[in-house]
Amino acid sequence: DVILKKVAPETKIEAVTVDGQPGYWLEGAHFFSYLDRAGDMQSEQVRLAGNVLLWERGTRTLRLEADISKEEALRIAASLD
């Protein structure tokens, strides 16, 4: 299960599809929390280098952060093996 919560009004979260799988496009200030393999909550702090594409591939959560458009991020993500 995925839980997303906006903490700043300017932050945008959009559900997207990455190579047929669900993902999320984030614009603006954000942080990312997840359950690790031991079931403990972990958090990544805000990074302002660029927008972020999050998606899952198998049991891994992948993150692409760059100063690129959503369309370019989706193209790059879909090209990964």
Buried (B, 14 or more C-beta within 10 A) or exposed (E): EEEEEEEEEEBEBEEBEBEEEEBBBBBBEBEBEEEEEEEEEEEEEEEEEEBBBBBEBEEEEBEBBEEBEBEEBBEBBEEEE
